[in-house]
Amino acid sequence: MTVSFFFQTLITGISNGMVAYLMVAGVSLIISGMNMVNFGQGAFYVLGTYLTYTIAAKLGFVPALFIVPLIVAGIGYFVEKATRPLFGKNMLYIMLLTYGVAYMVCDMMVMIWGYSIRLLALPKFLQGGVQLFGINFPIYYLFEIAVSAAIAFAFWFMINKTKLGMLTRAIISDRPMVANLGVNVNQMFSILFMIGIGIAGLGGVLNAPVTGQSPKEGLSVFGNVMPILVIGGLRNMDGCLPAALLVGLVNAFGAIYLPQYYNVLPAALMVIAMAINPQGLFTKKEGR
């Protein structure tokens, strides 16, 4: 492998990992703050991709980058309302409900856009490559990394430096206490769910010009990011980014050196991580 090819593969892996982070971070936020697993996250990721095709065709890619996550987050508000009667009951009920919502969203996408796989053309200002240290890097991959890194920083800032983040951390630690202090926990749940879903929609926007999607992939995408979620730690939002980058790099280099095992590499990495620390590779081990 030449130096140029190595760095191009490195950028590809980082780019893929950063986009995957957007969906994993949303799932982790919902699990940590609401104690529920949203199996419909993948469907909203793909919905973000298909909405981008329609909106970008009329308004352009950049407006779609802002509009689509807001639309997806708005839909998430009503999904959270539907799950609210199940809070406090067996988590299996919410898992089945969100999985049913995923089927509904995928079927609606089939009704609107059909089964055809679509790929969005890159806007002109994101086409081509840029020369860095004599190596040609695709502009769009650098754009994906920049946008995802900005979202990761905004996510960190929200959790650690804002009142919303303070309340989120408090809900994670002691939900009944927060409710007794007069905080509208149901409203907080709506906000957290909308943020988690909206981030997945943004990931779909960034994915639209890279790989084609079909509506039914919304039922399988969640399984593809589950290894990242487990490696980072189910309730460890700080572990999402390094876990996503690790899996993205393993996939990128694995596609070159171990193409015959490409599909099992994330799962194998997840098993290794769980053997090292069942709580997640980037989570502190629980004391014995």
C-alpha positions in Angstrom: 0.0 0.0 0.0 1.4 3.4 -1.0 1.4 6.3 1.4 -1.2 8.1 -0.7 -3.5 5.1 -0.8 -3.1 4.6 3.0 -4.2 8.2 3.8 -7.1 8.0 1.4 -8.3 4.9 3.1 -7.7 6.5 6.4 -9.9 9.5 5.4 -12.6 7.2 4.1 -12.6 5.2 7.4 -12.8 8.4 9.4 -15.6 9.8 7.2 -17.7 6.6 7.5 -17.1 6.5 11.2 -18.1 10.1 11.7 -21.4 9.6 9.8 -22.1 6.4 11.8 -21.5 8.4 15.0 -24.4 10.6 14.2 -26.8 7.7 14.4 -25.1 6.0 17.4 -25.0 9.2 19.4 -28.7 9.6 19.0 -29.4 6.0 20.1 -27.1 6.4 23.1 -28.8 9.7 24.1 -32.2 8.0 24.0 -31.0 4.9 25.9 -29.2 7.0 28.6 -31.8 9.7 29.1 -35.0 7.7 28.5 -34.0 4.2 29.3 -35.5 2.9 26.0 -34.0 1.3 22.9 -35.3 2.9 19.7 -35.2 0.2 17.1 -36.7 2.7 14.6 -33.5 4.8 14.5 -32.3 3.2 11.2 -35.6 3.9 9.5 -35.3 7.6 10.3 -31.7 7.6 9.1 -32.9 6.3 5.7 -35.8 8.7 5.8 -33.3 11.5 6.1 -31.6 10.2 2.9 -34.9 10.1 0.9 -36.1 13.4 2.1 -32.8 14.8 0.9 -33.4 13.6 -2.6 -36.7 15.5 -2.7 -35.7 18.7 -0.9 -32.3 19.0 -2.6 -33.9 18.7 -6.0 -36.0 21.8 -5.3 -33.9 23.9 -2.9 -30.3 22.5 -3.1 -28.2 20.3 -0.9 -27.2 23.0 1.6 -30.8 23.9 2.6 -31.6 20.2 2.8 -28.7 19.8 5.3 -30.7 22.1 7.7 -34.3 21.3 6.8 -34.2 17.5 6.8 -33.0 17.0 10.4 -35.7 19.4 11.6 -38.4 17.5 9.7 -37.2 14.1 11.0 -37.0 15.6 14.6 -40.6 16.8 14.2 -41.7 13.3 13.3 -39.8 12.0 16.3 -41.9 14.2 18.6 -45.1 12.3 17.6 -43.3 8.9 17.9 -42.2 9.8 21.5 -45.8 10.7 22.3 -46.8 7.2 21.1 -44.3 5.5 23.4 -45.1 7.6 26.5 -47.9 5.3 27.8 -45.4 2.5 27.8 -42.9 4.2 30.1 -42.3 2.3 33.3 -43.5 -1.0 31.8 -41.5 -3.8 30.3 -38.9 -2.4 27.9 -39.9 -5.1 25.4 -43.1 -3.2 24.7 -41.3 -0.1 23.7 -38.8 -2.1 21.6 -41.7 -3.7 19.7 -43.5 -0.4 19.3 -40.4 1.4 17.8 -39.8 -1.6 15.6 -43.3 -1.4 14.3 -42.8 2.3 13.7 -39.8 1.5 11.7 -41.9 -0.8 9.5 -44.5 1.9 9.0 -41.8 4.5 8.0 -40.2 2.1 5.6 -43.5 1.2 4.0 -44.4 4.9 3.7 -41.1 5.5 1.9 -41.9 2.7 -0.5 -45.3 4.3 -1.2 -43.7 7.7 -1.9 -40.4 6.9 -3.5 -40.8 3.2 -4.6 -38.2 0.5 -4.2 -35.6 2.0 -6.5 -32.2 2.8 -5.0 -31.3 6.5 -5.5 -28.0 8.3 -5.3 -27.9 12.1 -4.9 -25.5 13.9 -7.2 -22.9 16.0 -5.3 -23.2 19.7 -5.5 -20.4 21.3 -7.6 -18.6 22.9 -4.7 -18.2 19.5 -3.0 -17.0 17.6 -6.1 -13.4 16.7 -6.8 -10.5 16.6 -4.4 -8.1 18.8 -2.6 -4.3 18.4 -2.5 -2.8 18.1 1.0 0.8 17.1 1.4 0.8 15.9 -2.2 -2.2 13.6 -1.6 -5.6 14.0 -3.2 -8.4 13.9 -0.7 -12.1 13.8 -1.8 -13.6 17.2 -0.7 -16.9 15.5 0.2 -15.3 13.2 2.7 -13.5 16.1 4.4 -16.9 17.9 4.4 -18.5 14.9 6.1 -15.8 14.9 8.7 -16.1 18.6 9.4 -19.9 18.6 9.7 -19.9 15.5 11.9 -17.1 16.9 14.1 -19.1 20.1 14.5 -22.1 18.1 15.6 -20.0 16.1 18.0 -18.7 19.3 19.6 -22.2 20.8 19.8 -23.4 17.5 21.4 -20.6 17.6 23.9 -21.2 21.3 24.7 -24.9 20.7 25.1 -24.4 17.8 27.5 -21.7 19.4 29.6 -22.2 23.1 29.4 -25.9 23.9 29.1 -28.9 23.7 31.4 -30.5 21.1 29.1 -27.4 19.0 29.5 -27.4 19.4 33.2 -31.0 18.2 33.4 -30.2 15.3 31.1 -27.4 14.2 33.3 -29.6 14.5 36.3 -32.3 12.4 34.7 -29.8 9.8 33.9 -28.6 9.7 37.5 -32.0 10.0 39.4 -35.1 10.5 37.3 -37.6 10.5 40.3 -35.6 13.2 42.1 -35.6 15.4 39.0 -39.4 15.0 38.7 -39.9 15.9 42.4 -38.0 19.1 41.8 -40.7 20.3 39.5 -38.9 19.6 36.2 -41.3 18.5 33.4 -39.7 15.1 32.7 -42.1 14.3 29.9 -41.1 17.5 28.1 -37.5 16.6 28.6 -38.1 13.2 27.1 -39.7 14.8 24.0 -36.6 17.1 23.5 -34.1 14.2 24.0 -36.0 12.0 21.6 -36.3 14.7 18.9 -32.5 15.5 19.2 -31.7 11.8 18.9 -33.9 11.3 15.9 -32.8 14.6 14.3 -29.2 13.6 14.5 -30.0 10.3 12.7 -31.7 12.3 10.0 -28.6 14.5 9.5 -26.6 11.3 9.1 -29.0 10.3 6.3 -28.5 13.7 4.6 -24.7 13.2 4.6 -25.0 9.7 3.3 -27.3 10.6 0.4 -24.5 11.5 -2.1 -22.2 8.6 -1.0 -24.1 5.3 -1.1 -27.5 4.3 -2.5 -30.2 3.3 -0.1 -33.5 1.4 -0.5 -36.4 2.0 1.9 -36.3 -1.5 3.4 -32.7 -0.9 4.5 -34.2 1.2 7.3 -34.9 -2.2 9.1 -31.3 -3.4 8.9 -29.2 -0.2 9.4 -29.8 -0.3 13.1 -28.1 -3.8 13.2 -25.1 -2.4 11.4 -24.5 0.2 14.1 -25.2 -2.0 17.1 -21.5 -3.1 17.3 -20.5 0.6 17.6 -23.1 1.1 20.4 -21.9 -2.0 22.3 -18.2 -1.1 21.8 -18.7 2.4 23.1 -21.0 1.4 25.9 -24.8 1.4 25.8 -25.1 4.2 28.4 -21.8 5.9 27.7 -22.4 8.8 25.3 -18.7 9.8 25.5 -17.8 6.4 24.0 -19.8 6.8 20.8 -17.3 8.9 18.9 -14.1 6.7 19.5 -16.1 3.5 18.9 -17.5 4.9 15.7 -14.1 5.9 14.5 -12.6 2.5 15.4 -15.3 0.6 13.5 -15.1 3.0 10.6 -11.3 2.5 10.3 -11.5 -1.3 10.8 -14.1 -1.5 8.0 -12.1 0.7 5.6 -8.8 -1.2 6.0 -10.6 -4.5 6.3 -12.2 -4.0 2.9 -8.7 -3.9 1.5 -6.8 -6.5 3.5 -9.7 -8.9 4.5 -12.4 -8.5 1.9 -13.7 -12.0 2.5 -14.3 -11.3 6.1 -15.5 -7.7 5.7 -19.1 -8.3 6.8 -18.1 -10.0 10.1 -15.4 -7.6 11.2 -17.6 -5.2 13.2 -19.3 -8.1 15.0 -15.9 -9.7 15.7 -14.6 -6.4 17.1 -17.7 -6.2 19.3 -17.1 -9.7 20.7 -13.5 -8.8 21.4 -14.5 -5.5 23.1 -17.1 -7.4 25.3 -14.5 -9.9 26.3 -12.2 -7.1 27.5 -15.0 -5.1 29.1 -18.7 -6.1 28.9 -19.8 -2.5 29.7 -18.0 -1.2 26.6 -14.5 -0.7 25.5 -14.6 3.0 26.4 -16.4 2.6 29.7 -14.7 2.2 33.0 -15.0 -1.4 34.4 -17.4 -1.8 37.2 -15.8 -2.5 40.6 -16.1 -6.0 41.9 
